[in-house]
């Protein structure tokens, strides 16, 4: 469950497409009359489902990567493309109701660089095609002959990257075969990932070009009303363990102080087990002052069913995304019962 949708819904609110009083975090709990809604027992069709779903209000293509340079320095990379619809119809003309939003970042222990892009539908400035796969906004792109082998490029005022991604495992589906429930009331999304990318390429930072290698995790998700009205933000983790297992987990914070949680335990071969509400636990251990905001940047994460009891620590506690909707996101290191690395995203810490 990611902030990408929140960014897009904010654009809807600015355009007057949402009621003045938003429901849920960034309006994501607001009604979506006329739009399609996810239903249980989804029937995915590939490669078509790698492309856009304009009948749904909110959608994203979201990639994070953990990398190292030749000297062992750790870097994180983020690339996202969001689509949102102002109205429940589709056209390729200039009256298209689609809005597109791009987001890119590079993070190290001592630096955090970000950039963002906006586009409207019907102009060719942004979009997604399935075969060959191409997701783009302006000159930023993620594309390849198939979803398993991609080239990723983006640039901001102080950074750029050009990296290759090669899948070494299958797609994985979250929740019940890709139907991911987000609340006790039943709000949901369609949600799958490719968490098995190996990465090679080049970062360009103020100090020059840096050859990098690492691993990447790509999320695909779409919905129309993914949150309940009383959900105020979330904490989302994607973790790759040195032993080969992977973990996706999130907790959605509710106005009464309780949490709704969900997750997926992923084996080396891509076999998954859904973690039902309450099976994934994340507790803040340390709070950082991030530009005047109190943000938890060290966590204890437990999944008792798999013996997981780990400390998740931000590589750079100052990785604040000062964008249209500000939030925290950056690479993390993992220690404890298991060792590894991953990414953490946190919203609603204003």
C-alpha positions in Angstrom: 0.0 0.0 0.0 1.8 3.0 -1.2 1.9 6.8 -1.3 1.7 6.9 -5.1 -2.1 6.7 -4.9 -2.2 9.5 -2.4 -0.3 11.8 -4.7 -2.7 11.2 -7.5 -5.8 11.6 -5.4 -4.4 15.0 -4.2 -4.4 16.0 -7.9 -8.0 15.0 -8.1 -8.9 17.1 -5.1 -7.1 20.1 -6.6 -9.1 19.6 -9.8 -12.3 19.6 -7.8 -13.1 15.9 -8.5 -13.3 15.0 -4.8 -15.4 16.5 -2.0 -13.9 19.4 0.0 -13.7 17.2 3.1 -11.4 14.3 2.1 -12.0 10.8 3.6 -9.1 8.7 4.7 -5.5 9.6 4.1 -5.2 12.1 1.2 -8.8 11.3 0.2 -8.2 7.7 -0.6 -11.2 6.6 1.4 -13.6 8.8 -0.6 -16.4 7.3 -2.7 -15.6 6.5 -6.3 -19.0 6.4 -7.9 -18.9 5.2 -11.5 -15.5 3.6 -11.3 -14.8 -0.1 -11.3 -13.9 -1.7 -8.0 -11.7 -4.8 -7.3 -13.6 -8.0 -6.6 -12.3 -11.3 -5.1 -10.9 -14.1 -7.2 -9.3 -11.9 -9.8 -8.5 -13.3 -13.2 -5.2 -11.6 -14.4 -4.3 -11.6 -18.0 -0.6 -11.0 -19.0 0.9 -9.1 -20.6 -2.3 -7.0 -20.8 -2.5 -6.3 -17.1 1.0 -4.7 -17.1 -0.7 -1.8 -18.9 -3.2 0.8 -17.7 -6.7 0.1 -16.3 -8.6 3.3 -17.0 -11.9 1.9 -15.6 -10.2 2.2 -12.1 -9.5 5.6 -10.5 -6.0 4.9 -9.1 -3.0 2.9 -10.4 0.8 2.8 -10.2 4.0 1.2 -11.4 6.5 1.5 -8.6 10.1 0.3 -8.4 12.6 0.5 -5.6 16.2 -0.9 -5.6 19.0 -1.5 -3.2 22.4 -1.1 -4.8 26.1 -0.8 -4.0 28.9 1.1 -5.8 32.4 -0.3 -6.4 33.6 0.9 -3.0 30.7 -0.8 -1.2 28.7 2.4 -0.6 24.9 1.6 -0.3 22.4 3.5 -2.5 18.7 3.3 -2.9 16.8 4.1 -6.1 13.1 4.8 -6.6 11.0 5.2 -9.8 7.3 5.5 -9.9 4.6 6.3 -12.4 1.0 7.0 -11.3 -2.2 7.2 -13.2 -5.5 8.6 -11.9 -8.8 9.3 -13.6 -10.8 12.5 -13.0 -13.9 10.8 -14.4 -15.0 7.2 -15.1 -14.5 7.1 -18.9 -11.6 6.7 -21.2 -10.5 8.5 -24.4 -7.2 9.0 -26.2 -8.2 12.6 -27.2 -7.3 15.9 -25.4 -10.5 15.5 -23.3 -9.0 12.5 -21.6 -9.7 12.5 -17.8 -6.4 10.8 -17.0 -3.7 12.5 -14.9 -0.1 11.1 -14.8 2.5 11.8 -12.1 6.1 10.7 -12.1 8.4 10.4 -9.1 12.2 9.6 -8.9 14.8 9.5 -6.1 18.3 8.4 -5.2 19.3 8.0 -1.6 22.6 7.3 0.2 23.6 7.6 3.9 24.5 11.2 3.3 22.3 12.5 0.5 18.7 12.3 -0.8 17.9 13.5 -4.3 14.3 13.8 -5.6 12.4 14.9 -8.7 8.8 14.8 -9.9 6.9 15.2 -13.2 3.2 15.9 -14.1 1.3 15.1 -17.3 -2.2 14.9 -18.6 -3.7 12.1 -20.7 -4.5 12.3 -24.4 -1.2 14.1 -25.3 1.3 11.3 -25.5 3.4 12.9 -22.7 2.9 9.9 -20.5 1.4 6.4 -20.7 1.9 2.6 -20.5 1.8 0.0 -23.1 1.9 -3.8 -22.5 3.8 -5.5 -25.3 6.4 -4.4 -25.7 6.2 -2.9 -22.2 6.8 0.8 -22.0 5.9 3.1 -19.0 7.0 6.7 -19.6 6.5 10.3 -18.6 8.5 12.8 -20.7 12.0 11.3 -21.1 11.7 9.1 -18.0 10.9 5.5 -18.9 10.9 1.9 -17.9 10.7 -0.3 -20.9 11.6 -3.6 -22.5 10.6 -6.3 -24.9 9.0 -8.0 -22.0 8.2 -7.3 -18.3 11.1 -9.6 -17.3 13.9 -7.5 -18.9 13.6 -3.7 -18.5 15.7 -0.6 -19.0 15.0 2.2 -16.5 16.0 5.9 -16.8 15.2 9.1 -15.0 16.9 12.3 -14.1 16.6 15.3 -11.8 18.5 18.5 -11.2 21.2 16.7 -9.2 21.0 13.1 -10.3 20.3 10.6 -13.0 20.3 6.9 -13.5 20.3 4.4 -16.3 20.0 0.8 -15.1 19.0 -2.6 -16.5 16.6 -5.0 -14.7 16.5 -8.7 -15.3 13.9 -10.9 -13.5 15.3 -14.0 -11.8 12.0 -15.3 -10.5 8.2 -15.2 -11.0 5.6 -12.6 -10.3 4.1 -12.8 -6.9 0.5 -12.0 -5.9 -0.5 -10.4 -2.6 -3.6 -11.1 -0.5 -5.9 -13.7 -2.0 -4.3 -14.4 -5.4 -3.8 -10.7 -6.0 -6.9 -9.4 -4.2 -5.4 -7.3 -1.4 -7.8 -6.2 1.4 -6.8 -3.0 3.1 -9.4 -2.6 5.9 -12.0 -4.4 8.1 -14.7 -2.7 6.0 -13.3 -4.5 2.9 -11.6 -1.9 0.8 -9.2 -3.6 -1.5 -6.9 -3.3 -4.5 -5.4 -5.7 -7.1 -1.8 -6.1 -6.2 1.2 -8.1 -7.6 4.9 -7.6 -7.6 8.1 -8.6 -9.4 10.5 -8.8 -6.4 13.3 -10.8 -8.1 15.0 -8.2 -10.4 18.8 -8.1 -10.5 20.1 -4.6 -11.4 23.2 -3.3 -13.1 23.9 0.2 -14.4 25.0 3.7 -13.7 24.1 6.5 -11.2 25.2 10.0 -12.0 25.5 12.2 -8.9 27.3 15.5 -8.3 30.5 13.6 -7.6 30.3 11.8 -11.0 29.3 8.5 -12.5 29.0 5.4 -10.2 28.7 1.9 -11.5 26.1 0.1 -9.4 24.8 -3.5 -9.0 21.9 -4.7 -6.8 18.4 -5.9 -6.6 15.0 -4.3 -7.3 11.4 -4.8 -6.4 8.6 -3.6 -8.8 5.0 -3.2 -7.5 1.8 -3.1 -9.6 -1.4 -2.0 -7.9 -4.8 -0.5 -9.0 -8.1 0.3 -7.3 -10.7 3.0 -7.0 -11.2 3.3 -3.2 -8.3 1.5 -1.5 -8.7 2.9 2.0 -11.4 3.2 4.6 -12.4 6.7 5.7 -10.8 6.4 9.2 -7.3 5.3 7.9 -4.8 8.1 8.4 -1.5 6.7 6.9 0.6 3.6 6.5 4.0 2.1 7.1 5.0 -0.3 4.2 8.0 -2.6 4.2 9.6 -4.6 1.4 12.5 -6.8 2.6 14.9 -9.2 0.9 16.7 -11.6 3.3 20.1 -12.9 2.8 18.8 -16.5 3.1 16.6 -15.9 0.0 13.2 -15.3 1.5 11.3 -12.0 1.0 8.7 -10.2 3.0 6.2 -7.5 2.1 4.2 -6.1 5.0 2.2 -3.0 5.9 0.3 -1.5 8.7 -2.5 1.0 8.1 -3.0 3.4 11.0 -6.5 4.1 12.0 -8.0 7.2 13.7 -8.7 5.3 16.9 -5.1 4.2 17.3 -5.5 0.7 16.1 -3.9 -0.9 13.0 -4.9 -3.0 10.0 -2.0 -5.2 8.8 -1.3 -7.4 5.8 1.7 -9.0 4.3 3.2 -11.7 2.1 5.9 -14.3 2.9 7.8 -15.1 -0.3 10.1 -18.1 -0.7 13.2 -18.2 -3.0 11.1 -20.0 -5.7 8.3 -17.4 -5.6 5.9 -19.5 -3.5 3.8 -17.2 -1.3 1.8 -17.3 1.9 -0.6 -14.4 2.8 -0.1 -12.9 6.2 -3.6 -12.1 7.5 -4.5 -9.1 9.7 -2.5 -9.3 12.9 0.1 -11.8 11.6 2.6 -9.0 10.7 3.7 -6.6 13.4 5.7 -3.5 13.1 6.6 -1.3 16.2 8.7 1.9 16.1 11.9 1.8 18.1 13.4 5.2 17.4 12.0 8.6 16.2 14.0 11.0 14.0 13.4 14.7 13.6 13.1 15.1 9.9 12.7 18.8 9.1 10.5 19.3 12.1 8.5 16.2 11.7 8.7 13.2 14.1 9.2 10.1 11.9 9.9 6.6 13.1 13.1 5.5 11.2 14.0 2.4 13.3 11.5 -0.5 13.7 11.1 -3.9 15.2 9.3 -6.2 12.7 7.9 -9.6 13.8 6.3 -12.4 11.9 6.0 -15.1 14.5 4.9 -17.8 12.1 8.3 -17.7 10.3 10.5 -16.8 13.3 11.1 -13.3 12.1 12.1 -10.8 14.8 14.2 -8.1 13.1 15.4 -4.5 13.4 14.7 -2.4 10.3 17.0 0.7 10.2 16.9 3.6 7.7 20.1 4.0 5.7 19.4 7.8 5.7 16.8 8.9 8.3 16.5 12.2 6.4 15.0 10.6 3.3 12.0 12.9 3.3 10.2 13.2 -0.1 9.2 16.9 -0.3 6.8 16.5 -3.1 3.2 17.3 -4.0 2.2 15.1 -1.1 5.2 14.9 1.2 6.2 11.5 2.8 9.2 9.5 3.9 10.7 6.8 1.8 14.2 5.2 1.6 16.4 2.1 1.8 16.8 0.1 5.0 19.1 -2.4 6.5 17.9 -5.4 8.4 19.4 -7.3 11.4 18.3 -9.7 14.1 16.8 -13.2 13.4 17.4 -12.5 9.7 19.7 -10.2 7.9 18.9 -8.3 4.7 17.9 -5.1 3.1 14.9 -3.4 1.6 12.7 -0.3 1.4 10.4 1.5 3.8 7.6 4.0 3.0 5.7 6.0 5.6 2.8 8.5 5.1 0.8 10.7 7.4 3.7 12.0 9.5 3.0 15.7 9.1 
